[in-house]
Amino acid sequence: MSQFERDLRESLRRRDPPVDFAAKVLARTREPESRSIFSWRWLAVAALLVLTIGGTMFIREQQRQAESERAKEQLMVALRITGSKLTEVQARLDEIQQRVVYPGVHR
């Protein structure tokens, strides 16, 4: 028989429980379950906290993206207005230049 088999046989050998084993088991069954309920409460509080923070961060990110989109649209409108005004100014400058370079010729 190998050492492994001897160790296995020894570990599986039937043993009598300690004298106060039954009393300890019965005492634990009579203990209030406040410890497990307490830990479940803390777990629920932690989960609620994580969900609240995550939800708040998600909503803020959505708001930030919406504000960014509005700012982009406003910038595009401002650039279009600026472009049209610059075109008008360029046309007037061309008109003035035509009058200065070719006085007396009207278009």
KAZIJO-V368108 format. One line per field, one symbol per residue. ss: DSSP state (H for helix, E for strand, C for the rest). phi: phi as a letter, one per 40 degrees, with the letter a starting at -180 (. if undefined). psi: psi as a letter, one per 40 degrees, with the letter a starting at -180 (. if undefined). A space follows every 10 residues. Layout:
ss = ???
phi = ???
psi = ???
This chain:
ss = CCHHHHHHHH HHCCCCCCCC HHHHHHHHHH CCCHHHHHHH HHHHHHHHHH HHHHHHHHHH HHHHHHHHHH HHHHHHHHHH HHHHHHHHHH HHHHHHHHHH HCCCCCC
phi = .ccccccccc ccccbccccc cccccccccc cccccccdcc cccccccccc cccccccccc cccccccccc cccccccccc cccccccccc cccccccccc cbcgcbc
psi = hidddddddd dehhiiiide ddddddddde iifddddddd dddddddddd dddddddddd dddddddddd dddddddddd dddddddddd dddddddddd dghehi.
